[in-house]
Amino acid sequence: MRIASVLHIEGVLLLYGATFMLGPLPFALYYGGADAPALALSAGITAAAGFLLYRFTRMTHELRTREGFAVVSFAWLLFSLFGSLPYLLSGSIPNPTDAFFETVSGFTTTGATILTNIEALPRGILFWRSMTHWMGGMGMIVFSLAVLPMLGVGGMQLYKAEVSGPTVDKLTPRVAETARILWVVYVVITAVLAVLLLLGGMDLFDAICHAFSTVASGGFSTRNLSIGYYNSSYIDWVIVVFMVIAGSNFALHYHFLTGRRHAYRHDREFHVYLGIMLVAALAIGATTLVLYDDKLIGVRDIVFTVTSLQSSTGYAVADYEQWSQSAQFVLLLVMIIGGCAGSTAGGLKVIRIYLVAKYIASEFTRLLHPQAVVPVRIRSVAVPREVMTDVLAFVALYGLAIFGATLLVTAFGLDWVSGLSGVVSMLGNMGPGMNALGPYDHYGTLHVVSKWVLIACMLLGRLEFYTLLVLFAPAYWRR
């Protein structure tokens, strides 16, 4: 592997990360400035590390696929490492493992927290916490492709390693142009949501932080009670709409905004995505609405919770642990399914679930007609065999990861329901789980080994396994 080229790009990425780290400074200074020195020092340390890597290495060759995997994997680890500095230097989270957990949770848009009193944190640190979501939502690699012509050389290797889903949807022939388009759409949607939240009564700080978290499908809130703090039907429904948007393929939003009004109507994955949410809400409502005197509030809580967990946002407006066991099981299923490919959401992705269902149906047809050729199709277009093989392998790997990680965390004190739901939540980048890890609980009391297992799950889920696991293959390091 051409390690010099990899380190050179990592240096550039760290320089951009340091620039973002200055973003919370105005809010830190406005609200007292106690955390401003920690933020400034963190940015300085990150910039110095990035400059040293950039200065003493050279990008001598075009990136190959193997270097693309390394750049993306190391970038997420480095951003999480340096991104934990504001927590450590400000004293907001003095424990290194907890600070790293919170930062990985931010950048991977998981939204799981070790904090017990979020509102006690300085405003600059809270803004940085939400900004890690926004940076990680679209991905710093995609951002760099948008603004660095240097990374346009071999850039497809980075883009393929970063963007989630079984296929890569290029909007234009040039990867850098595709990345710029995605980021423009991302920024526009964030700005619109922030304005709508301001109109709903949030102050500017809360509106921006929640816009960052929502569009990134993250879930970090500035309030201990999450979105439930505001007790506003307007805010709840606005966020529901934008959680649906965040969990959808961003290519669809681009097509719609550029005049292709039928983009959503013609996308099968989007239809299945909405259908799953509708069926899940109806199934939960059948056993849960009886708990509410005001049925409209019950409908709002159910729709919000289903949308929040399937889009992997993880906001809370109701304690779903008070709902029936069947309702909680349905929520666990939508957590596993997740959002659409090409979105900021996590989970297995709707398109994979849809393709597996179509594959099973085709197998039944083959049993009845052994000589028939029955390809898996989406809107009459046959899915290539290699794509179908990748999907089945990924689903199998996902299941093995759930089993193995659950075994590890339950060995260190968690009950199996908390362990299973926590692992599913971390792999799907959701945030909350069940039982001891419910919507109003936290991860701070877990054994240190369990925290590191869940950190690994967050990174595996965000990078969709192969990008990170390939680094452990002996063949990867051979010339």
N, C-alpha and C positions, 0 to 999 in steps of 0.2 A: 504494500500500500504506500502511496506517495504522501507520507505523513506531513512533509513540509507544506504542501498545498492545503492540506486539511487545517493545519494550525494557522496558516495565513488567513484563511476565511474565518476561522474562529475569532481571530483578532479583530477583524472588521465587524463581526457580529457583536462582540463585546463592546466595541466603541458605540455602536447604535444602542445597545442596552444601557450604557452609561448615560446617553442622551435622554432616553426615556426616564431614567431614574431621577432626572432633574425636574420632571413634570409635576411631582407633588410639592415642590418647594414653595410655589406661591401660596398654596393652601396652608402649608406648615407655618409660613411667616404670618399669614393673615390671622390664623387662629392661635398665635402666641409664640411660635417659633422654637419651642422646646425640642422638637424633633428635627429641625432644619439642619443642625450640624451633622447629625447621623446620616441624613439623606445626602448631603453634600459630600461627606467623607466617603460614603459608599459609592457614589458616582465617580469620585476621584480614583478610588482603588480599582474599580471596574475598568475605567478608561486607561489607567496605567497598565493594567494587565493586558488589555486589548492592544494598546500601542506596542508593548514589548513583543507580543506575538506577531503583530503585523510587521514591525520593523526588522526583526531578526529571522524572518522566514520569507520564502518566495513561492509564488504560484507559478511553477515552471511547466506544468502540463495541463491539458484539458481534463476536467473531472471525469472519471469513470464511475460506473454504478457503485463499486465498492467504496470509493471515496465519498460519494453522495450519502451513503448510509452512515459513514463515520461522522461527516459534518453535522448531519441532523441529530444523531444520537448524542454526540459530544456537546452540541449547542444546547440541548435541553438540560443536560447535566450542569454545564457551566452557568447558564442563566439561573438555574435553581440555586447553585452554590453562591454566586455573587448576589443574586436577588435576595438571599436571606440576610445579607449584611445590615440593611436598615432595621430589621427586627432585633438583631443582636446588638448593634452599636447604640441603638436608642434604649435598650433594656426592655422593650415591649415583649419580647420572647427571648429570655436569656439562655434557654437551653438549646444547644446547637441542633439536636435531633428534631425538637419541636419546631425550630425556626425553619429547618430544611423541609420538614413535612408541610408546613403552612405555605412555603414558597412553591414547592412542587405542586401542591394542591391548587395554587393560583395559576401557575403557568400551564398546567395540564387542563385547566378549567374544570377541576373536580369540585371544588367548593367545600370540601371537608375541612373542619377546623379543630385545632386543639385548644382554642381560646374559650374561656368561661364567661368573660365579660368584654364583649366586642366594643361596646360604647366607651369603655375606659381608655381605649387606645388614642393616642394623639391623631389629629385629623390628617396630618401629612402621611403618617403610617397607614391609616385607613385608605387614603387615596392610592398609595402605592399598592396596597393589598388588592384593590379593585383593578388597578392598572395592569397587574400581572395577569389577570384574567383576559383583559382586552388585548394585550400583547400576544398571549398564548392562543387566543381564540382563532385568529386567522393564521397565526404562526409567524415567528420572526424570520424563518427561512423565506417564506413567501414575501414578507415585507422586503427583505434584502434583495430578492429577485426583482422586486418592483423598482428599487432605487439604485441598484448597483450594476452598471453595465458589465463590470468585471465578472459578475456571477452569471451573466448571460451565456458565457462560455461553459458548456457542460451543465447548464442550469437545469435541464430536464431531469438530471439525476437527483438533484435536490428536490425538485417539485414532486417527483414521483414518490420520493421517500417521505415527504412531508404531508401531502394531501391525502385525506382518508378516503377509503372506499375501494371496491374491487377494480374500478377503472379510473383513469385520470381524464377529466373533462377539460380539454384545452379550448378556450374561447377564441383564441387567435393562434396563428402559426408560431408566434414568438412567445416563449415562456415568460419573459420579463413583462411583456404587454399584458398577458393573461393575469399575472400577479398584480399589476397596477389596476386593472379593471376590478379584480376581486377586492382590493383594498379601497378603491373609491366607493364601491357598493357598501362595503363594511362601514366606512366612515359616515356615509349618508344615512344609513339606517340607524347608526348610533346617535347621530345628531337629531334626527327626527324623534326618536324615543326620548331623548333628554328634554326636548322642548315639550313633548306631551306630558312628561312627568312633572315638569315645572308648572304646567297648566293645572295639574291635579293637586297641587299644594305642596309638593316637595320643595325644599330649598335647593339652590344651585348645586351645592356640594353633594347632597344625597341623590339628586337627579342624575348628575354625571356618573357617580359611582355605580348606581343601579343600571344606568344605560350600558356602562362598560360590562357589568356582570351579566346582564340579560342577553345582549347581542353575542357575547362570547359563550353563552350557555354555561356560565360559571356558577353563580349562586351566592358568592360572597355578598353579604349585606352590611350596611353600617349600623344595623340595629340588632339587638339580641333576639328579638322576636321576628326577625326577617321581614318579609313584606306584610305579615300580619300586624306589625306595629302600627301601620297607617290606617287600618280598618276602613279602607276606602274601596267601594265597588268599582269606581272609575279606574283607580290605579291597578287593581287586580285584573280587570278585563283588558286594559291597555297592555299590561305585561304578558297576559295570556297570548294576545295576538303576536307580540314580538318574540315570545318563546317559540311559537309555531314557526315564525319566519326564521329564527336562528337555527331551528332544527331541520330546515329545508335546504336543499341544494342551492348554494349561492349563485350558481350559473343560471338557475331559473329566475332569480331576482334581477340579474343583469339583463337577461332576455326580455323580461317584462318591462323593465325601466327603459329599454331602448326600442320599445314599440312592438315587440312580439307579444301581443295581448293574450295569445292562446298558449303560452309557455306552460302554465300550470295545468291547463286542461289536458294537454297532450302527454304529461309526464306520469307514467304508471306508478313509479315509486312514491310520488307525492300523493297520489290517490290512496295508495295502501297505507301510507303514513297517517293521513287524516282518518282513514277507516279504522285503523287500530285504536287511535285515540277515542273515537266515537264509541266503538264497541266496549272498550275498557271503561269509559265513563258510564255507559248504560249498565254494565255488569256490576260496577261498584255502587251505582245509584240504587239498584234493586235491593241491596241490603243495608245501605247507609243513610238514605234519605229519611228513614223512619226515626233516626236519631236527632233530626232537626225539626224544631217547631216552625221556623221560617224556611220553607222549601227553597226559596230563591237563593238564600245564603248557602243552603246545602248544595244546590246545583253549582254555584260559584266555587265553593270549596273543592268539590269533586273535580270539576273541569280544570281548575287551576292546578290541583295536585297531580292529576294524570298528565297534563301538559308539561308541568315542571319536571317530572321524573322521566317521561319519555324523551323530552328534548335534552335531558341530562343537565338541566339548570340547577335544580335542587332547592329552589326557594320554598318557603313554607308559609301557609296561611291557616293551616289546621293541623292538629295532632292526629295523623292518620293511624297512630297506634291505638286510638280509641275506637277505630272502625272494626268491622268484623274480620275474622281470620281470612275469609275468602277474598275480601276487598284488599287486604294486605298482600295476598298471594298474587292477585291481578297486578298490583303495583310492582311487585318483584318481576313479573313477566315483562312489563313495559320497560323496566329498567334494563333488562337483558337485551331487549330489542333495540332501544335507542332511536336515534334520528336517522336522517337521510345521509347518503354518501355526499361528500362535497359541502357538508354543513359544518358548523362549529360543535355539533352534538357528538356524544360518544355512543357506546353500546355496540352491539353486533352490526348495526345498520339495517334499515328496513329492506334495502335491495337484496342483501344476503338472505334474509329470512324469506323474502318473496321467491328468490331463485331456488332455495332449498325446497320450498313448497312445490314449485313447478317441477323440480327434478323428481320429487317423490311421486307426483302425479304421472310423470312420464314413465316411471318404473312400473307403475300399475298397468299402464297401457302396454308396455313391453311384455308383461306377464301374460296378458290376454292375447297379444299378437307378437310372438317371439321374433318374427322376421321383419317386423316393422322398424323403420328408422324414425325415431321420435325425438327430435332435438328440443331442447328447452328454448322457448321463445319469449321475447318481450315485445309486444305490439307487432307481432308477425316477423320480427327480426330474430334469427337464430343466435343464441349465445355461444361464442366459441368454446370448444371443449376445455381449453387451458384456463379460461376464466372460471368455468364451472368447477374445475378441479381445485383452483385456488380458493374458491368460496367454501367448498366442502372441507378442505384442509384447515382453513381459518376457523370455521365453526368448531371443528374437532379440537383444535389447539385452544380455543377460547374455553371450551368445556373442561379440558384438562387443567387449564390454569385456575379455573374456579375451584375445582376439586383439590388441587395441590395447595393453593394458597389458603383455602378454608381449613384444611388439615393442619397447616402450620399455625394459624392464628388461634384456633381452638386448643392447640397444645399449650398455649400460653395464657389460658384463663378465660377466653371468651366462650359463651354458650354457642351452640351450633347455629341458631337462628341469627344471632348478632354477627357471628363470624361469616356465615354464608352471605347474608345481605350486605355486610361491609365489603367483602371481596367483590361481589357483583357491582356494588356502587363504585368502588375504586377502579375496577377494570373498565366500567362504562363511563367513568368520570362524572358521576352523578352528585355525590356528596353524602346525603343522609342514607341510613340503612334502616334496620328494624331493631326492636328491643333496646339494648343498651346503646345503640347507635342511631336512634330515631331522629326525627326532624328537629327536636329541641335539645338533643344531647350533643356531646362532643367526643373527640378522639384523644383528648389529653391524658386520660387515665389508663390508656392501654399500655401493655408491656412494651419496652423499647424494641424488642424483636418484632412484635406485631406491627409496630409503626413502620419499621423498615420493610417488612413484607408488603404492607399496604402502599408504601412509597414506590416499591418496584411495580406493584399492580397499576398504580396511576400512570407511570411512565410507559409500561407495556400497552396499556389501553390507549393512551394518547398517540403512541407511535405505531399502533396496530401490530405489535409483536415482532414481525419480521425485521423491521428497521433496526430494532435494538438487539434481538436475539442473534441475528446474523454475525454480530461482532464476536460472539462466543464460539463460532464454528472455526475449528483449526484451519480449514481450507481457506477461510477468509484472509488469513494473515500470510498465506503462502504467495510467493510471486507468481 
